[in-house]
Amino acid sequence: MISSVAHKLGVSKADLLDPTSSSAAVKQAHAETHVIQESKTYFNNNGIDITAFTRTDRDDRILLIKNFPFGTKADELRKLLGDFGELRRLLMPPAGTIAIAEFQAAPAARAAFASLSYRRFKDGVLFLEKGPCGLFNGTAAATSAAVPTDTGVDAKPSAGDLKASTTTPNTDDVTTLFIRNLSFSTTPAAFSTAFSALPGFLWARVKTKTDPKKPGRALSMGFGFVGFDTPARARAALEVMDGKNLDGHRLAVKITHRGADQEKESGKNAAGKKQMEENKTKIVIKNLPFEVTKADVRSLFGYLPPSFLTHLSPG
């Protein structure tokens, strides 16, 4: 990260880490923030669901590669990983601080993980980590090793019911269903099981957020998405599952453009907090080194309008 930040600022690592420079820490903080935001934008634009990193279940086909020397090219990592099997894709943001690789087959990814973890590469040591399930949009795991036997779902629809429901006229060509009114206790496994028997089912995902009281733990937001292989099968599933009971909640199902509906539902969840947030004018900055001065803090927020810092006091 330091090498990437130094490159971004156009200075040497020695200058960036110079303890005698009062502005070094501020410059570093600004550049690190920029690098992180740039990487997030890159991953979002390339089909990565950033929220997946809050999940604990791992995908054996996905590897996170870290700690390779700055300046390493994507082709170098692609060649290194390709010795173990065929890659479906490899993503490396411009900052060059992390890469995400997805293999076509899980055995190849496991072999790469076992062989390359903590292996010396150039003048560094590689750190590898298995990526979370559902990291790539639309590829959430459809099944789970621990599926509850009693999910509270109504009896599964018959093939005849599904066949009849496909005759409903609809010109919508979207293959994703938006599911509202989920119980907050419904697990991703139970949610997936509720739809997995339907023809054309591909994936299911409960939308989650980070638990503010328990960092690293995900909380359901009460809605989710289910993908199918054809529009006709998505419409058939809608007619069968709309109004069905899951964990004591009657599902509200519709065909959707995912981004718009997610934004709308998230907006409802945030409506109660909006007025409070608008009235807040103070932020608390913690974990500052003892030697930091008021001038350093003002410099850190120097890119904001001059009127932003009207008062600064130690906590």
C-alpha positions as CSV (number, residue, x, y, z in Angstrom):
1,M,0.0,0.0,0.0
2,I,2.8,2.5,0.9
3,S,4.5,2.0,-2.5
4,S,1.2,2.5,-4.3
5,V,0.5,5.7,-2.2
6,A,4.0,7.0,-2.9
7,H,3.5,6.4,-6.6
8,K,0.2,8.2,-6.5
9,L,1.7,11.2,-4.8
10,G,4.8,11.2,-7.0
11,V,7.2,11.0,-4.1
12,S,9.6,8.3,-2.7
13,K,8.7,6.0,0.1
14,A,11.4,7.7,2.2
15,D,9.7,11.1,1.8
16,L,6.3,9.7,2.6
17,L,7.5,8.0,5.8
18,D,9.7,10.9,6.9
19,P,8.9,11.5,10.6
20,T,10.3,15.0,10.4
21,S,7.6,16.1,7.9
22,S,4.5,17.5,9.5
23,S,2.5,16.9,6.3
24,A,3.6,13.3,5.6
25,A,0.9,11.7,7.6
26,V,-1.8,13.9,6.1
27,K,-0.7,13.2,2.6
28,Q,-0.5,9.5,3.3
29,A,-4.1,9.5,4.7
30,H,-5.4,11.4,1.7
31,A,-3.7,9.1,-0.8
32,E,-4.7,5.9,1.0
33,T,-8.3,7.0,1.0
34,H,-8.1,7.7,-2.7
35,V,-6.5,4.3,-3.4
36,I,-9.1,2.5,-1.5
37,Q,-12.0,4.4,-3.1
38,E,-10.4,3.9,-6.6
39,S,-10.2,0.1,-5.9
40,K,-13.8,-0.1,-4.7
41,T,-15.0,1.8,-7.8
42,Y,-12.9,-0.5,-10.1
43,F,-14.4,-3.7,-8.5
44,N,-18.0,-2.3,-8.6
45,N,-17.6,-1.6,-12.3
46,N,-16.3,-5.1,-12.9
47,G,-19.2,-7.0,-11.3
48,I,-17.9,-7.3,-7.7
49,D,-20.4,-7.1,-4.8
50,I,-18.4,-5.3,-2.2
51,T,-20.9,-6.3,0.5
52,A,-19.9,-9.9,0.0
53,F,-16.8,-9.3,2.1
54,T,-19.0,-9.2,5.2
55,R,-20.0,-12.9,4.7
56,T,-18.3,-15.8,6.3
57,D,-19.0,-18.6,3.8
58,R,-16.2,-19.1,1.3
59,D,-16.1,-19.9,-2.4
60,D,-13.5,-22.6,-3.3
61,R,-13.1,-21.1,-6.8
62,I,-12.2,-17.6,-5.8
63,L,-8.9,-16.4,-4.4
64,L,-7.8,-13.0,-3.0
65,I,-4.1,-12.4,-3.8
66,K,-2.3,-9.8,-1.6
67,N,1.1,-8.5,-0.7
68,F,2.7,-8.9,-4.1
69,P,5.3,-6.2,-4.9
70,F,4.0,-2.9,-6.3
71,G,4.4,-2.8,-10.1
72,T,3.4,-6.4,-10.5
73,K,1.4,-6.8,-13.7
74,A,-1.9,-8.7,-14.0
75,D,-0.4,-10.9,-16.7
76,E,2.3,-12.0,-14.2
77,L,-0.3,-13.2,-11.7
78,R,-2.4,-14.7,-14.5
79,K,0.6,-16.8,-15.6
80,L,1.5,-17.8,-12.0
81,L,-2.1,-18.9,-11.3
82,G,-2.6,-20.5,-14.7
83,D,-0.2,-23.3,-13.9
84,F,-2.8,-24.8,-11.6
85,G,-5.8,-24.6,-14.0
86,E,-7.9,-22.4,-16.2
87,L,-8.9,-19.0,-14.9
88,R,-12.4,-17.6,-15.5
89,R,-11.2,-14.1,-14.7
90,L,-8.6,-12.1,-12.8
91,L,-9.2,-8.5,-11.7
92,M,-6.5,-6.1,-10.5
93,P,-7.4,-2.4,-9.8
94,P,-5.0,0.3,-11.0
95,A,-3.5,0.8,-7.6
96,G,-2.1,-2.7,-7.8
97,T,-2.5,-3.6,-4.1
98,I,-4.8,-6.6,-4.4
99,A,-6.1,-9.0,-7.1
100,I,-9.1,-11.3,-7.3
101,A,-8.9,-14.5,-9.3
102,E,-11.8,-16.9,-10.1
103,F,-11.0,-20.4,-11.4
104,Q,-13.2,-22.4,-13.6
105,A,-12.9,-25.4,-11.2
106,A,-12.6,-25.5,-7.4
107,P,-9.8,-28.2,-7.4
108,A,-7.5,-25.9,-9.4
109,A,-8.2,-23.0,-7.0
110,R,-7.5,-25.2,-4.0
111,A,-4.3,-26.4,-5.5
112,A,-3.2,-22.8,-6.2
113,F,-4.1,-21.8,-2.6
114,A,-2.1,-24.7,-1.1
115,S,1.0,-24.1,-3.3
116,L,1.2,-20.3,-3.4
117,S,0.2,-19.3,0.1
118,Y,3.2,-17.6,1.8
119,R,5.3,-18.4,-1.2
120,R,8.1,-15.9,-2.1
121,F,7.3,-13.9,-5.2
122,K,9.9,-11.4,-6.5
123,D,10.9,-9.5,-3.3
124,G,7.8,-10.3,-1.3
125,V,5.7,-13.1,0.1
126,L,2.3,-13.8,-1.3
127,F,-0.8,-13.8,1.0
128,L,-3.8,-15.7,-0.3
129,E,-7.3,-15.9,1.0
130,K,-10.4,-17.7,-0.2
131,G,-13.0,-15.2,-1.5
132,P,-16.6,-15.1,-0.1
133,C,-19.5,-16.7,-1.8
134,G,-21.5,-14.3,-4.0
135,L,-18.5,-12.0,-4.6
136,F,-19.4,-11.7,-8.3
137,N,-22.8,-10.3,-8.9
138,G,-25.3,-13.0,-9.8
139,T,-23.0,-15.9,-8.7
140,A,-24.2,-16.4,-5.1
141,A,-24.2,-20.0,-4.1
142,A,-27.5,-21.7,-4.8
143,T,-27.2,-24.3,-2.1
144,S,-25.6,-24.7,1.3
145,A,-24.0,-27.6,3.2
146,A,-26.3,-26.9,6.1
147,V,-29.8,-26.4,4.8
148,P,-32.6,-26.4,7.4
149,T,-35.1,-29.2,7.0
150,D,-38.0,-27.0,8.0
151,T,-37.9,-23.6,6.3
152,G,-41.5,-22.7,6.8
153,V,-42.1,-22.7,3.0
154,D,-45.4,-23.8,1.7
155,A,-45.6,-27.0,-0.3
156,K,-43.5,-26.9,-3.4
157,P,-45.4,-26.2,-6.7
158,S,-46.0,-29.0,-9.1
159,A,-44.7,-29.1,-12.6
160,G,-48.2,-28.6,-13.9
161,D,-48.6,-25.4,-11.9
162,L,-45.3,-24.1,-13.3
163,K,-46.2,-25.0,-16.9
164,A,-49.5,-23.3,-16.7
165,S,-48.0,-20.1,-15.2
166,T,-45.7,-19.6,-18.1
167,T,-48.6,-18.8,-20.4
168,T,-49.2,-15.5,-18.7
169,P,-48.5,-12.8,-21.2
170,N,-45.7,-10.5,-20.2
171,T,-43.1,-8.7,-22.4
172,D,-40.6,-8.1,-19.6
173,D,-37.3,-9.8,-20.5
174,V,-35.7,-9.4,-17.0
175,T,-34.7,-12.7,-15.3
176,T,-34.3,-11.4,-11.7
177,L,-37.0,-11.4,-9.1
178,F,-37.2,-8.9,-6.2
179,I,-38.4,-10.4,-3.0
180,R,-39.8,-8.2,-0.2
181,N,-41.2,-8.8,3.3
182,L,-38.5,-11.4,4.2
183,S,-38.3,-12.3,7.9
184,F,-35.1,-10.9,9.4
185,S,-34.5,-14.4,10.8
186,T,-34.6,-16.1,7.4
187,T,-31.1,-17.4,6.6
188,P,-29.5,-17.3,3.1
189,A,-29.7,-21.1,3.0
190,A,-33.4,-21.1,3.8
191,F,-34.1,-18.3,1.3
192,S,-32.2,-20.2,-1.4
193,T,-34.0,-23.5,-0.6
194,A,-37.4,-21.8,-1.0
195,F,-36.7,-21.2,-4.7
196,S,-34.1,-23.8,-5.6
197,A,-36.7,-26.4,-6.8
198,L,-38.1,-24.1,-9.4
199,P,-37.1,-24.7,-13.0
200,G,-34.3,-22.4,-14.2
201,F,-33.2,-21.3,-10.8
202,L,-29.6,-20.0,-10.8
203,W,-28.9,-18.1,-7.6
204,A,-30.5,-16.4,-4.6
205,R,-29.2,-13.7,-2.3
206,V,-30.5,-12.0,0.8
207,K,-29.4,-8.3,0.9
208,T,-27.4,-7.7,4.1
209,K,-25.7,-4.9,5.9
210,T,-23.0,-4.9,8.6
211,D,-24.1,-5.1,12.1
212,P,-22.9,-1.9,13.8
213,K,-22.8,-3.6,17.2
214,K,-20.9,-6.6,16.0
215,P,-18.4,-5.7,13.2
216,G,-18.0,-8.6,10.8
217,R,-21.5,-9.9,11.2
218,A,-24.1,-9.4,8.6
219,L,-27.8,-8.5,9.2
220,S,-30.6,-9.1,6.8
221,M,-32.3,-6.0,5.4
222,G,-35.6,-7.8,4.8
223,F,-35.4,-8.2,1.1
224,G,-33.5,-10.2,-1.5
225,F,-33.1,-11.2,-5.2
226,V,-33.4,-14.5,-7.1
227,G,-32.1,-15.1,-10.6
228,F,-33.4,-17.5,-13.3
229,D,-32.0,-18.6,-16.7
230,T,-34.9,-17.2,-18.8
231,P,-37.5,-14.5,-18.5
232,A,-40.3,-17.0,-18.9
233,R,-39.1,-19.1,-15.9
234,A,-38.7,-15.9,-13.8
235,R,-42.3,-15.0,-14.5
236,A,-43.4,-18.5,-13.7
237,A,-41.6,-18.4,-10.4
238,L,-43.2,-15.0,-9.6
239,E,-46.7,-16.4,-10.1
240,V,-46.0,-19.5,-7.9
241,M,-44.1,-17.8,-5.1
242,D,-45.8,-14.4,-4.7
243,G,-47.8,-14.6,-1.5
244,K,-46.1,-17.9,-0.3
245,N,-45.2,-18.1,3.3
246,L,-41.6,-18.2,4.4
247,D,-40.7,-18.3,8.1
248,G,-44.1,-16.7,9.0
249,H,-43.8,-13.9,6.4
250,R,-45.9,-13.7,3.2
251,L,-43.5,-13.0,0.3
252,A,-44.1,-10.1,-2.0
253,V,-42.5,-11.0,-5.4
254,K,-42.1,-9.0,-8.6
255,I,-39.8,-8.9,-11.6
256,T,-37.4,-6.1,-11.2
257,H,-34.5,-4.0,-12.3
258,R,-32.3,-4.8,-9.3
259,G,-30.5,-1.5,-8.8
260,A,-33.7,0.6,-8.8
261,D,-35.6,-1.7,-6.4
262,Q,-32.6,-2.1,-4.1
263,E,-32.2,1.7,-3.9
264,K,-35.9,2.1,-3.2
265,E,-36.0,-0.5,-0.4
266,S,-32.8,0.7,1.2
267,G,-34.2,4.2,1.1
268,K,-37.2,3.0,3.1
269,N,-34.9,1.5,5.7
270,A,-33.0,4.8,6.0
271,A,-36.0,7.1,6.0
272,G,-36.3,7.0,9.8
273,K,-32.7,8.2,10.2
274,K,-32.5,10.8,7.5
275,Q,-33.9,13.7,9.6
276,M,-31.5,13.0,12.4
277,E,-28.5,12.9,10.1
278,E,-29.4,16.2,8.5
279,N,-29.2,17.9,11.8
280,K,-25.8,16.6,12.8
281,T,-22.9,18.9,12.3
282,K,-20.2,17.2,14.4
283,I,-18.0,14.2,13.8
284,V,-15.7,12.5,16.3
285,I,-12.2,11.5,15.2
286,K,-10.7,8.7,17.3
287,N,-7.4,6.8,17.5
288,L,-5.2,9.8,16.8
289,P,-1.5,9.6,17.8
290,F,-0.7,11.6,20.9
291,E,1.7,13.9,18.9
292,V,-1.0,15.0,16.5
293,T,-1.7,18.7,16.6
294,K,-4.9,20.7,15.8
295,A,-3.0,22.0,12.7
296,D,-2.5,18.4,11.5
297,V,-6.2,17.6,11.9
298,R,-7.2,20.8,10.1
299,S,-4.8,19.9,7.3
300,L,-6.3,16.5,7.0
301,F,-9.7,18.0,6.3
302,G,-8.2,20.8,4.3
303,Y,-9.9,19.7,1.0
304,L,-13.3,20.6,2.6
305,P,-14.8,24.1,2.5
306,P,-13.2,26.6,4.9
307,S,-16.4,26.8,6.9
308,F,-16.4,23.1,7.6
309,L,-14.2,23.3,10.8
310,T,-15.9,26.0,12.9
311,H,-14.7,24.5,16.1
312,L,-12.1,21.9,17.1
313,S,-11.6,20.5,20.5
314,P,-9.9,17.5,22.0
315,G,-12.2,14.6,23.0
